[in-house]
Amino acid sequence: MTSLSFKNRIALNYILTTGLLVLVVFSAIYFIVKLTVYNHIDDNLNIEIQDHLKEIRMENKKVIFMDVEEWEEREHNSVDVNPVFVQFLDLNKQIIEKSPNLKNEKLIFHGNKEHFQLFDTELLGSKIRQIQVPLHVKSKKVGYLIIAMSLSDSSKVLENLLDTLMISFLVILLLLFFLARFFAGRSIRPINEIINTSKIITKDNLKTRIPLPKTRDELFTLSKTINNLLNRIEDAIEREKQFTSDASHELRTPLTVIKGTLEVLIRKPRDNKEYEEKINYCINEVDHLNSLVDQLLLMARFENQKQNVNKENIYLNSIILDVLTLNAEKIKTSKINVVLEAPEEFYIYSDNYLVVTILRNIISNAVKYSKANTEIKISLVRKDDHIFCTISDQGIGIAKEDLESIFNPFFRSNALNHSEIKGTGLGLFIVKRMTDLLQIKFKIESEIGKGTKVLLVFDEFDNSLK
């Protein structure tokens, strides 16, 4: 059965089930007809027995069974549809009288059968239905009465019915197979379309979609699900291509700058000050390149799902102070005033490494894009078992139309007008991925020229782990 096609397997399973049902129905029909026929014959035999028992009489101490005229008047001497054979026996099982239609034949008395029991036997090679009963005259047993009825015509009817049912059964099975195969082929047509469509889909051809069936059944759901899967695969591959292109561009830019600077230096001898200036410039580009590589590696860890979340109770105040210490040089150089409003100790339940990475990106962005002699305000507030962390700066701000794009990798808002500010455009993308992973609420509000406000909502300290 495994070598059959899916369509033929459906048809075969269908006809096996339906064929079994038809077989049960045909069997029931045959046995009901057979039972009806036998019941009719048995009723006739019982009537004959009663009639003949009433006709027996005693005259001059002699038992009279039936006059010759009475035999002639009955139909026993003619070939009937189901002729009735009658035979009288004495106590020694010897024939006393029999119906003319028996001619030279006789009915056999079966001593192993009970009186008034109906059973099948044979007469001249033909099946008959027979009954045998004792004869009593004035409470005295005088012999036996045997009555039989031919089953030849009834057997022929039953045989013809059986042959008709068997032939009909085979014809019905064959017809059902082709009908089931036809309708199964129509039903699984969407599956064939799925197969044909899948064969022509490659990484370079992801636009093709499976036609949706008109009937909204399981195959419609399957086709729609596969189309949605293809949409997600296409989007993922397009993002991967775009990411690869952008990453290559971002990596190539500092390398090109470094190479160009070094080529300029070796063209002719220069003084120490110029060498120092160019080398420091190359060092800055290398730092930028290192930062970019670190962020790309961090992204790769998430893309490959190798980053496990290890939640624990962590001291949020300390993390913010550590991040500010890392940015202390930039804060001092830009003369930025950082205000930390933390009226108490705040503990959160999250992943320490990921939270540090989130805050480093957000706070470093606030420092990087803040104007000189401005203020960065960091506030911590507890509300309803959550810790609200707000980071506000008075920097250059983000255009309203760019707020939805800032989470895309390598996107930098208004980068051409601020070419002096170095960046990779990966920071907020990474923050968004991490906050989603940790189920931290992350919201940004910004306005050009007025600054940016970032809101993070953490789960509070887990008291059960104290």
N, C-alpha and C positions, 0 to 999 in steps of 0.2 A: 504493500500500500504506500510505502514511502517513495516508490518510484513514480507514482502517479502525480500529475499536476495538481495544484491547489484547487483548480476548478473541478477536476474529476473527483478529487477527494470529497469536496462538498456534495457533488451529485451522488457519489456512492454512499456517503453517510446518510443522505436524505432518502435514497431508495431503500436502504437497509431498514431504516426506521419505519418508513411508510409501508414497505413490503411486509414487514412483520405485522403491522396493523391490518393490512389487507388479508394476510394469511389467517389471522385470528378471525376476521369477519367471515371469510369464505368457509373456514372450518365450522364456524358456528352455523352458517347457512346449511351446510351439508348435513351436520348432525341433527339439526332441527327438522329438516325434510325427512331424513331417515327415521327419526323418532316418530314423526307424524304418520309416515307410511306404516310403520310397524304397529303403532297404536290403532290405526284404522283396521289393519288385518286382524289384530288381537281382539278387537271389539266384535268383528264379524265372526271369528271363531267362537267366542263366548256366546254369541247369540245362537249360533248353530248348535252348540252343546245344549243350551237350554231348550231349544225347540225339539231336539231329538230325544232328550230325556223326558219331555212331556208326552211324546208320541208312543213310548213303550207301554204295553199293556199285557194283561194276562187273560187268555181265553182258553177254557177247558184245560186248565193247568199247563198251558203252553204259552211261552213268551212270544208275543207278536211285536216285531220291530217296525216293519213298514211294508205296506202292500206294494205289489209290483206296479199298480196304477199310480200310486203316490210317487214311486221313484221316477216314473215316466213324466209325471206332471212337473217335477222339479227340474231345475236347470243342471243337475249334476251329470246328466248324460250328454251334455253339450260342452264344446270347448268355450269356456268363458274367459273373461279377462283374467280373473283370478279364480279358476275352478276349485270347487270344494270337494274333497274326497272324504267319504264316510265308510267306516268299517266297524262291524260288531264282532267281538270275540267272546268265547265262553270262558269259564273259569280256568280251563287248561290252555288258554291263549290260542285256541283254534278258531278259524274264521267261521262265523255263522252267517253273516250277511255283509255285503259291501255294495257301494254305489256302482252303477253301471260304468261310470267313466274310469274306474280302476281297471276294467277289463281283466287281463291276465295278471296284473300286478297286484301287490298287496302292501299295506302299510305295516312297518315293523314296530312291534311293541318294545319300548325301551324300559326295561325293568329298573334301570338306575335313575329314572326320572320320577319326580313326585307327581301325584295326581293333581290335575288342573294346572300343571306347570307348562308354560309355553316355551317351545324351543325350536331351533332350526335343525333340519336334517335333509336327506336327499331322497328323491324318487326318480328312477331312470336317469340319474346324472343331473337332475335339476333340483334346485333348492326349493324346499317346502317349509311351511310353518306348521307345527303339529302340536296337538294337545290330546291327552289320554286321561279318561276318568272311569271310575268303576260304575257298574250298572246295578241298581237295587230295585227290586219289585216287592212291595209290601215288606220293606226292611230286610229283604233277603237279597244277598249279593248273587247275581246271576251271570255276570260277565263284565266285559269292558267295552267302552266306546272310544274309538280313535277318530278324530277329525283333523284333516290337514288342508291347507290352502297353498296353492302354488305361489312362489315368490319370483318366478321368471320375469314377468313384466315389471314388477317392482324393482328387481335387481337391475334390470336393464335401464330403468329410469334413473336409479341411483348411480349406476356406472356412467351413464351419459352426463348426469349432473356433475359427477366428480371430474370427468374428462373436460367438460366445459369450464369448470372452475379452475382447473390446472392450466389449461391453455390461456384462459383469461388472465390468470395470475402472471404467467410469463409475459404476455403481451403488455399488461399493465406495468410490470417492472421495467420492461424495455422502453416503453413510452415515457414512464416517469424518469428514467435515466437521462434520456435526451432532453426532456423538458427541463429537468433540474440542471443539467449541464448548460443549457441555453441561458436560463435565468441566472445561474451562478456566474456565467461569463459576463452577463450584463452587470451583475452586482459588484464584481471585483474589477470592473473596468477602471475605476479610479486607482486601484492598486497597480495595474499595468501602467497607467499614466505616471504614477509615482516612480516606478522602476525606470521608465523611459526618461523621465525628467532627471532622475538621479544620475543616469549614465552620462548626460551632457553637461552636468554641473562640475566645474573645476574651480581651482582657486582664481583663475583668470576670467571665469564666467559664472558669476554669482547672481546675475540679474534674473535668470529664469526661475519661474515659480510654477507650482503644480496647479492646474485648473481645479477650481472648487466644484464638487458635484452639486447638482441642483437640489437634491434631497439633503436636508440637514440631519444626517444620521451619523453613525460612528465614523464612517469613511470621510464624511465632511469634516468632522472634528480632527481626524488624523491628518488630512491634507492641510487644514488650517494650522495645526500645530507644527507640521514640518515646514510650512511656509514661514511661520514665525521664527522657527529655529534657523532657517536660512537667512532671514533678516538679521538675526543676532550675530550669526557667523559673518555675514557680509560687513556688518558694522564693526565687529571686532577686527576683521582683517584690514578694513579701511583705516581704523584707528591705529592698528599696528604699523601699516605702511606710513601713515602720517607721522606717527611717533618716531619711526626709524628715520624718516626724512628729516624731521626737525632735530632729532638727536644728532644725526650726522652733521647737520648744519651748525648746531651749537658747539659741537666738539671741534669742527673744522675752523671755526672763527678764531678762537684763542690760539690755536696751533698756527694759523696763517699769520696772525699778528706777531707771535713769537719768532717765527721763521723770518718774516720781513724785517723785524727789528735787528735780529742777529746778522742778516745779510747786509744791512746798512752799516753795522759796526765793523765788519771785516773788509769793507771796500777801501778804507784808508785809515791811517792811524788817527786816534782821537785823544783828547786829554782825559784825565782821570774822572773829572766831574761828569763829563758826557757819558763815559763808560758806566759810571755808577747810576746815572739817571736811567739809561736804557736797560741796565740789568735789573734795577728795581721795578721798572715797568714790566719786564718779562716775568719777574717773580710774582707780581700782582696777577698777571694773566695765568700763570701756573696755579696760583691759589684759586682763581676763578675756575680753572679747569678741574682741579681737585674737588672743589665743591660740587661742580656739575656731575662728575663721575660718582661721587658719594650719593648724590640724590638719585642718579640713574640706577645705581646698585640697590638703593632702598626701594625704589619702585619695582625693580625686578623681583625682589623678595616677595612683594605683595602679589605681583602678577602670577608668580609660580606657586602662590599659596604656601610658602615655606615659613611665613611669619606666624608663629603661634601667639595667641593672646594669653598672657599670664597675669591675671588680675590679682591685686593685693591692696592692702591699706597703705597709702602713701601720704606723706606730709606735703601738701600743696604749697605752703608758704616757702618751704626750703627750696623747692624746685624753681619757683619764680626768682628767688634770690640768686640761685646758681646761674640761671639764664642771664640775669642782669649783670652778674660778675663777668660772664663770657663776653658781654657786649660793652663792658665798662670803658674800654679804650675809645670805641666809636662814640659812646654817649659823652665822654669827656671832650673829645675832639669837636663834636658838634655843639657842645654847650647845651645839651638837652637836660631838662629837669624832669626826673622820673619820680612820680609820687605813687607809693604803694599804700593803699588803704586796706589794711587787714586787721580789724579790731580784736581778733582772737586767732587761735590756731585752727586751721582748717585741714581736715583729713578727708581724702576721697578714696573710693574703691575703684581702681582701674589698673592699667598696665603702665608701670613706671617708665620704661624706655619710650613707649609711644607717646605718653603725655609730655615727656621732656622734649621729644622731637616736635610735637605740635606747638608747644610754647616757644621753643627756639625759633621756629619759622615765623610765628606771628609777631613776637617781640622784636626779632631782627628786622622784619619788614617795617615795623613801626619806627625803629631807630633809623633805618636806611632812608625811608621816605619822609622823615620829619625835617622841618626846616630848622635852621640854627636858632638857638635861644627860644625854643618852644617847649611844650610840656607833654609828657606821656604819663597818662594816669591809669593805674592798674588797681582795680577794686575787687574785693571778695565779699560776698554776701551769702548768708544761709537762708533758704526758703523751702519749706515743705520737703525736707529730707534731700534737698539738692543744694549744690554749691554753685552760685552764679559768679563767673569770672568775666569782668569787663575790661578790655584793653582799648584805650582811646588815645589817639594822637592828633596833632595839629599839622599834619603833613600836607602833601600835595593833593591827596584825595584820588578817588577813582570815578571816572565818568559813569553816569547812570546806565548808559547803554552797554557798558563793559562789565557790569556786575555779574551777569550770567555767564560771561566768557572767562572770567578770571580763574575758574576751576579747571579750565582746559590746559593740558600740558604745553609749556613753552609760550603761553600767551602772556604778554606784558602790556598793560594799559598805557597808551600814550608814550611808548618807549622812545620814539624818535625825538620827542621834545625834551626828554630827560636822558640823553645818551651818556651823561656823566655818571648815572647811577647804574652800577653793574648788577646783573641778575640773570637767572636762568629761566624764570617763568614756571618753575616746578614746585615752588614752595607751597602755594595755596592748593595746588592739585594734590600734593602729598597730604596736606592737612585735611582736606576733604575726604580722602580715602581713609585716613586713620580715624577721623571722628565718626565716619559711617561704621567702620569696623567695631569701634568701641561704644557705639550708640550714644555718642555725645552730641548734644544739640549745638550746632555751629551756625552762626548768623553774622553777616557783615553788612554794615550800613556805612555809606561814604558819600562825600560830596566834594566836587572839584574845588580846591582852594581852602576848604575848611577842615579836612582831615577824615580819618576813618575810625569807626568804632566796631570792635569785634566782641561777640558774646559767645562764651562757652558755658554749658550747663553740665556739671559732673554729678555722678551719683555720690551721695555722702558716705562717710565712713561706715563699714559694715560692723555693727555692734556684736554680731554673733561670733566674730573672729577675735574679739578682745581676749 
